Amino acid sequence: MSLKTFTIAPDPANPKLTERVRGLDQDGREIETSVTVERPLTLYLNGQEIVTMMTIGDYPDCLAVGYLLNQNMLRRDDRITGIDVDEETDTVVVRTERATDYESKLKKKTLTSGCAQGTAFGDVMETFESVKLPADVRLHTSWIYALSKQINLQPSLYLEAGAIHGSVLCQGDRPLVYMEDVGRHNAVDKVAGYMHLNGISASDKIFYTTGRLTSEMVIKTVQMGIPILVSRSGFTAWGVHLARQANLTLVGRAKGKRFIALAGTDRLVFDADAAGTTDEDARHGRKGSRDDD
């Protein structure tokens, strides 16, 4: 599938995604500000209730499919026969040709480090060790700077209301699919679902996230088959360990003129002069500096 720059981008003007709320500022003055909306979405796989997620509510089909893929409840070769979204009951039903029964998997839960208390069902390492990421892909340092700038300047719910994470599928120096949600795991799952539903190859892509590089983030990126993961934020030790085990290129603290690579460094091509890169405008700054880790 041919993708252009920002085939999907955040829509901060969507009235369903934010609300205007009155309050007081630090000086006791009345203010009105935008706040991000979150609502429950209950996911069913065929006739079985799987989970209720808190989400901003956009792209429920992508979120549902991506979640099931990343939980290993949906196989890559499964034929999806239907996706039914009901906004009145806040439900989404994914139907497959293959009969499914995940009662035993649902009994085993792992509380992940994802914000909004993400939960992984079953064995989170179920397919991790079998994934072989392509070794011949390269990451030009000029792409890191270009992607950071484009993504940071793109109008978004983060700039409009905050309290949200972003995940971006990229190719070279082009951001392609930009999803946001209150939980970074939701944003990742939306991208995974979009890729699966649209038959998008992962082998030559870069995954960019505004969230921390935790074990959960590394595992999901590897499961998606993407060889490069870049973040504005910092690392956890287990995230680095798993990235090295899977030969995932892991780049963090990518902000302004700087970044740090702690895994898969053989893929890096140093073709940019950091001294010639400008720092970010404070208005577009996000959490992700060393002091925020």
C-alpha positions in Angstrom: 0.0 0.0 0.0 1.4 3.4 -1.0 1.3 5.9 1.8 1.9 9.7 1.7 3.2 11.9 4.5 0.6 11.9 7.3 -1.9 9.6 5.6 -3.5 9.7 9.1 -2.9 12.6 11.4 -4.4 13.8 14.7 -7.6 15.9 14.4 -7.5 18.4 17.3 -10.6 20.1 15.8 -12.8 17.0 16.3 -15.3 18.1 19.0 -15.7 14.5 20.2 -12.1 14.3 21.4 -11.8 17.3 23.7 -14.1 19.4 26.0 -13.8 23.0 27.1 -13.7 23.3 30.9 -13.7 26.3 33.2 -11.4 26.7 36.1 -8.9 29.0 37.9 -5.2 29.5 37.2 -2.4 29.9 39.7 -3.3 33.5 40.2 -7.0 32.8 40.9 -8.1 34.1 37.5 -10.9 32.4 35.7 -9.8 30.4 32.6 -11.2 28.1 30.1 -9.1 25.2 28.7 -9.4 22.1 26.5 -9.2 18.7 28.2 -8.9 15.4 26.5 -12.0 13.2 26.5 -11.7 9.5 27.5 -14.5 6.9 27.3 -14.8 3.2 27.8 -14.7 0.8 24.8 -15.6 -2.8 25.4 -14.0 -5.3 23.0 -15.5 -8.6 22.0 -13.8 -11.3 19.9 -16.6 -13.2 18.3 -19.0 -13.9 21.2 -16.5 -13.5 24.0 -15.9 -10.3 26.0 -12.2 -9.6 26.1 -11.5 -6.2 27.8 -12.8 -2.7 28.4 -10.3 0.0 27.5 -10.3 3.7 28.3 -9.7 5.5 25.0 -10.4 8.8 23.2 -12.7 6.8 20.9 -11.3 7.4 17.4 -10.3 4.5 15.1 -12.0 1.8 17.3 -11.6 -0.8 14.5 -7.8 -0.3 14.4 -7.6 -0.3 18.2 -9.5 -3.5 18.5 -7.6 -5.4 15.8 -4.2 -4.1 17.0 -5.0 -5.0 20.6 -6.0 -8.6 19.6 -2.8 -8.9 17.4 -0.5 -7.7 20.1 -2.1 -10.0 22.7 -1.7 -13.0 20.3 -5.5 -13.5 20.3 -5.6 -12.8 16.6 -3.2 -14.6 14.3 -1.7 -12.8 11.3 -3.4 -15.3 9.0 -6.8 -15.1 10.6 -9.6 -14.0 8.3 -11.6 -11.2 9.8 -15.2 -11.5 8.6 -16.5 -8.3 10.2 -15.9 -5.5 12.7 -19.0 -4.0 14.3 -18.7 -0.7 16.2 -21.7 0.5 18.3 -21.2 4.1 19.5 -24.3 3.9 21.7 -23.1 1.0 23.8 -19.4 1.8 23.4 -18.6 -1.6 22.0 -16.6 -3.1 19.2 -16.9 -6.7 18.0 -14.3 -8.4 15.9 -15.5 -11.5 14.1 -13.2 -14.1 12.6 -13.7 -17.1 10.4 -11.7 -19.2 12.9 -13.5 -20.1 16.1 -11.8 -18.6 19.2 -11.8 -19.4 22.9 -9.5 -17.5 25.2 -10.9 -18.2 28.6 -7.6 -19.8 29.8 -5.6 -16.9 28.4 -7.8 -14.3 30.1 -7.1 -15.9 33.5 -3.4 -15.0 33.3 -2.7 -11.3 33.4 0.4 -9.2 33.5 0.1 -5.6 34.6 2.3 -3.6 32.2 4.2 -0.4 32.7 1.9 1.4 30.2 0.0 4.4 31.4 -3.7 3.9 32.2 -2.6 0.5 33.6 -2.3 -1.5 30.5 -2.9 -5.3 30.9 -1.3 -8.0 28.8 -3.2 -11.4 28.8 -1.4 -14.7 28.7 2.3 -14.9 28.1 3.6 -11.6 26.8 6.7 -13.3 25.4 4.6 -15.9 23.5 5.9 -14.9 20.0 8.7 -12.5 20.9 11.6 -14.9 20.6 10.5 -16.3 17.3 10.5 -12.9 15.5 13.5 -12.2 13.2 13.9 -8.5 12.4 15.6 -7.6 9.1 19.3 -6.7 9.7 19.9 -4.8 6.5 17.6 -1.9 7.2 19.4 1.5 8.0 18.5 4.5 10.1 20.0 7.8 8.9 20.5 10.2 11.7 19.2 13.0 9.5 15.9 11.1 9.5 15.7 11.2 13.3 16.0 15.0 13.2 13.5 15.4 10.3 10.9 13.1 11.9 11.2 14.7 15.3 10.6 18.2 13.8 7.7 17.1 11.5 5.9 15.2 14.2 6.4 17.8 16.9 5.1 20.6 14.7 2.1 18.6 13.5 -1.2 19.9 15.0 -2.2 17.4 17.6 -4.4 16.7 20.6 -1.2 16.9 22.7 -0.7 20.6 21.7 -4.5 21.3 22.0 -5.2 19.6 25.4 -2.3 17.5 26.6 -2.7 14.3 28.7 -2.1 12.1 25.7 0.5 9.9 23.9 1.3 9.6 20.3 2.6 6.8 18.1 3.8 7.3 14.5 4.6 4.8 11.7 7.3 6.3 9.6 9.3 5.4 6.5 12.7 7.1 6.0 12.2 10.7 6.9 8.4 10.6 6.4 5.8 10.2 9.1 2.9 8.2 7.7 0.3 7.2 10.3 0.1 9.3 13.5 -2.3 8.0 16.2 -2.9 9.4 19.7 -4.6 8.1 22.8 -4.7 8.5 26.6 -2.6 5.3 26.9 0.5 4.8 24.9 -0.3 1.1 24.5 -3.6 2.1 22.8 -1.8 4.4 20.4 0.6 1.6 19.5 -2.3 -0.9 19.0 -4.1 1.6 16.7 -1.1 1.7 14.4 -0.7 -2.1 14.5 -4.4 -2.5 13.6 -4.2 0.0 10.8 -1.2 -1.8 9.3 -2.9 -5.2 9.5 -6.2 -4.0 8.0 -4.4 -2.2 5.2 -1.7 -4.8 4.4 1.2 -2.5 5.2 4.7 -4.1 5.4 6.6 -3.5 8.6 10.1 -4.5 7.4 11.2 -1.1 6.2 9.4 1.1 8.7 10.4 3.1 11.8 8.2 3.3 14.8 8.2 6.7 16.7 6.6 7.1 20.1 6.3 10.0 22.6 6.3 7.5 25.5 8.9 5.7 27.5 10.9 2.8 26.0 9.6 0.1 28.3 9.6 -3.7 27.9 5.9 -3.4 26.7 6.8 -0.9 24.0 9.8 -3.0 22.8 7.7 -6.3 22.8 4.9 -4.7 20.8 7.3 -3.2 18.2 9.1 -6.5 17.7 5.7 -8.4 17.4 4.7 -5.9 14.7 7.9 -6.7 12.8 9.3 -3.1 12.8 13.1 -3.1 13.2 13.6 0.5 14.5 12.0 2.2 17.6 12.5 5.9 18.3 11.3 7.9 21.3 11.4 11.4 22.8 11.6 9.8 26.2 13.9 7.5 28.1 14.6 3.9 28.6 14.0 1.1 31.1 16.7 -1.5 31.7 14.4 -4.4 30.7 13.4 -2.5 27.6 17.0 -2.2 26.5 17.7 -5.8 27.4 14.8 -7.1 25.2 15.7 -4.7 22.3 19.3 -6.1 22.3 18.0 -9.7 22.4 15.7 -9.0 19.4 18.2 -6.9 17.5 15.8 -3.9 17.6 17.4 -0.5 17.0 16.4 1.5 20.1 16.8 5.3 20.1 15.7 7.4 23.0 15.8 11.0 24.3 15.5 12.1 20.7 14.8 15.8 21.2 16.3 18.8 19.4 20.0 18.1 18.7 20.4 15.0 20.7 19.5 11.3 20.9 20.9 8.2 22.5 21.0 4.7 20.9 21.3 1.7 23.2 20.5 -1.2 21.0 20.8 -2.2 17.3 23.4 0.5 16.7 24.8 -1.3 13.6 21.8 0.1 11.6 22.8 3.8 12.3 24.2 5.9 9.5 25.6 9.2 10.8 24.9 11.5 7.9 23.7 14.6 9.9 25.6 17.3 11.8 24.0 17.8 15.2 25.5 21.3 15.4 23.5 22.3 12.4 20.2 21.2 14.0 18.1 23.8 15.8 16.6 23.2 19.2 12.9 22.8 19.6 10.6 25.8 20.3 9.4 25.6 23.9 5.8 25.7 22.9 6.2 22.3 21.2 8.3 20.7 24.0 7.1 17.4 25.4 8.1 15.3 28.3 11.2 13.3 27.3 14.3 15.1 28.6 16.7 13.4 31.0 15.1 15.3 33.9 11.7 13.8 33.0 12.8 10.2 32.9 
